[in-house]
């Protein structure tokens, strides 16, 4: 990868985080008027139409039997749980706080890869995971006034999202990425429809709410595509840390769109989580670089 490729990848991942955060902000705007199941259904329906249209146009659709992949099923289940818990939490938790807890996701993926897939994780990265957990505890402050059930729901969402990301690594590589996104979006939409009644029923959808969810769906779709392009453009070890720009976007959108401002505890905890994540990324890059350097030395005359 060239430096220019890495720059493009970093820009794409930053734009993807902006898209995801804008989608979350749109959800936050409609939570006073709509319940979780209805939000999942309406936004999911719009997102599904967009993704399936692009997948059909690009020839990414496959026969249903191709989808009988256990890791695809696990990924979809993780996405369902992550969506339910996160959307529910946004109803009462400030967007910057929710986003700050989500910064633990890369460390949770590293921990899951070690525990369930037996990937090698040294004591330094285990230390980074522990420090990251301390940062999350500072943000949610268990036992203090700052702790809420909504904060706990975001933690559950992080664990579910980590399961989703870990399962994605094991999905049959012959299944196109667009098809995976399309199937996931469709299933989440169907689950949302099932949850409409148990989660409070259907409320009339105002034009403002429909517009907000449409913008959210477009931003979500754009984020999905930007992530795929970023992973295919830049060096992953260089690009991945730019995921943390989502916190910058959430603070900006929370302040200017929602009137939500981070407190000192949230900023301190976020700084700890991000520092731990960046350290873990750096250790991962060094770990992959060492064998390559050793190989180059062996090949040198």
N, C-alpha and C positions, 0 to 999 in steps of 0.2 A: 504494500500500500504506500502511496506517495503522501507527502504532507498535505497536498491539496485534497486528496481523497479523505484524509482524516478530518480536515477542516469542514468539508461538505457533510461528512457523517456526523460530526459534532453539531453542526447547524441543524441537520435534519432531526436529530434526537431531541434537541432543544425545542424545535417547532412541534415535535410530537408531544412533548411534555406540556407545551402551551395548549395544544388541542385537548389533551386529556383533562387539564385543569379547567379550561373553559367549559368543557362538558360537565364537570363536577359543579362549577359555579351555576350553570343553568339548572341543574337538578336542585341545588340549594335554593334557587329562586322559587321553584314550584312546590317545594315540600310543604309550605303552609296550606296549599290548596289541593294537593293530591297525595294519596298514600303510596307506599313503596311498590306494591304490585302493579298499580296503574302506571306509575312512572316507568317501571321496567317494561311494561307492555307497549306503551306508546313510543318511548324512545327506541326500544328494541325493534319495533315494527319498521320504523323509518330506517334504522341502521341496517336491518336485514335486507330491505329492498335495495338499498345502495350497494351493499356488498355483493348480493347475488347478481345484480345487474352487471357489475364490473367483472365478477367471476365468470359469468356467462359470456361476456364480450371477449374476455381473454382466454376462453377455453379451459378454465380451471375446474369446471364441474366434472364430477365423476359418478359412476353408478353407486347406488346406496351401499352395496356390499363392501365397497372400499372403506366405508366409515366404521366397519366393525373392528375397530382398533381399541384395545382396552385403555391405552394411554390417552387416546382422544376422548374416550368417555370420562376418564379421570380428570382431564383438563377441563372438560365442560362442567363437571360437577364442581370443581374448584371455582370456576367463573361464576356459577350460580350462587354459591355460598358467599363469595366475595361481593357480588352485586347486591344481594339482599342485605347483608350486614352493613356495607358501606353507605348505601342509599338511605337505609334506616337511620344510621348514625348522623348523616348530614342534616337530618331534620332538626337536631338540637345542638350539634357540635359545630363550632366555627370552622370554616374551610381551612384556614391556615393550620389549626391544631390537627385536623384530620390528615392533612397533607404531611405534616411533620411526622406523625406516627407512621405513615406509609413509607417514609424514607428508610425504614428498617427492612423493607422488602429484599434488597440485594443480599443483606446479611442473613436473612431468613432462608433465602435460596441456598446460600453457601452452607448453612447449617444442615438443611434438608438433604443436600447432595452428599454430605459426609455421613449422615445418619442412615439414610435409606439406600443410597447408591454406592456407599463405600468409597467415595472419592477422598483422596488424600487432602486433609486440612491440618496444617501445622499449628503449633501452640500459639503462634503470633496471630493467626486469623481467628482461632478460637477466642483469644483475648480480645480481638476487635469486636467479635460478636457479643461478648460479655459487656464490653464498654457500650456498645450500641443499645443493649437492653437497659443499661443504667440510664442512658439518654432518654429512652422511651418512658421509663419510670419517672424521670424528672418532668416530662411533658404531661403525663396523666396524673401524677402525684397521688398514688393510692393512699387512702385514709385521710386525705386532705380535702378541702373544699373544691379543688380543681378536678377531682376524680368524678367521672360520670359513667353510667352504663354505656353511653354512646362511645366513650373512649375505648371501653373494653370491646365493643363491637368492631371498632376499627382494627384493634389488635387481631381479632378473629379473622377479619377481612385480609389482613397481611398474611396470616397463616394459610388461608384459602388461596390467595393469589400466589404464594410461594409453591403450593401444591400444583396449581395450574402451570406455572413456569417450569417446574421440574418435570411434569408430565409431558410438556411440549417438547422437551429435549429427546424424549423416547418415542415420539410418534413416528410412524413409518415415513421416511423422507420422500417417498413417492406421492404422498398426499400433499397437494399444493397448499401453500400458506393461506391463500385467499379462501380456499375451500374450508380450511380449519376455522378461519374467522367467520365465514358465512354460517357454518353449522352451529358454532358457538352462539352467535347472535340470535339465530332462529330459536334455539332451545331456550335461551334466556328469555326471549319474548314469550314463548309458550308457558314457561314457568310463571312469568309475570301475570299472564292471563289467568292461570289457575289460582294465583294468590290474591287476585283482586277482591274477592268476597271475604276470605278469612282475614285479610289485612285492613278491612274497613269499608269495602265496597267501592262502587264507581261514583266518582264525582263529575259533574259537568266540566268539560274542558274548555276553559276560556281561550280566546284568541291569543292572549299574551302567553299563557302557559304552553299552548301548542307551538307558538313561535319559538319560545325558549327551548323546548325539547327538540324542535327541528334543528335549531342552531347547535344544540348539544350533540345531536346525532351526527350532524355534518362534521363537527369538531372531532368527535370520537372516531369517525371513519377516516378523516384526514390523519389523525394521530396514528391509527393502525398502519396506514400505508407509509407514513414517514418513518416509523420504527423499522418496518421491513426494508425500506430503502437505505436507512442508516446502517443496519447490520450488514447490508450487502455492499456498502460504499467504503466505510472506514474500518480501521483495525478495531476489533471489539474492545480490546483492553484500553484503547484511547477514547473510544466513543462512549462506552457504558457510564463512566462517571458523570457525564453531562445529564444523566437522568435526574440528578439532584437539582437541576434548574427548575424542576416542578415546584419546589418550595418557594422560589423567587416569584414564579407566576402566581402561586396561590396567595402569597402575602399581598401582591399587587392587586389581584382581582378581589381578594377579600376586603381590602381597604377601599378601593375606588368603586366597586360594584355592590358590595354587600355591607359596607360600613363595619367590617370586623377587623380588629387590630390585634396582633400578637402581643402577649404579655412577656415579661422577662423570663419566666420559667420555660415557656415554649421556645423562645429564642436560644436559651442556654442548652436545653435538651436537644434541640434540632442541630445545633453546632456540634454537640458530642456525637450524635448519630451519624451526621455527614462525615465528620473527621474519621470515625471508625470505619465507615464504608469506603472512604477514599484510601485509607490505609490497607484495607482488605483487597481492594482493586489493585493497588500497587504491589502487594505481596503476590497476588495471582499473576501479574505481568512478569515479575521477576522469576517466578517459578517456571513459567513457560519459556522465558528467555534463556535460562541457564542451560537446558539441554541443547538449544539451538547454537549457543556460543561454544559449547563443548564439541558439538559436531563440526562446526566451522574450524575449530582448532585442530581437530583430527584430520580434516581434509587439507589443511594448509601444508605447503611443501616444507 
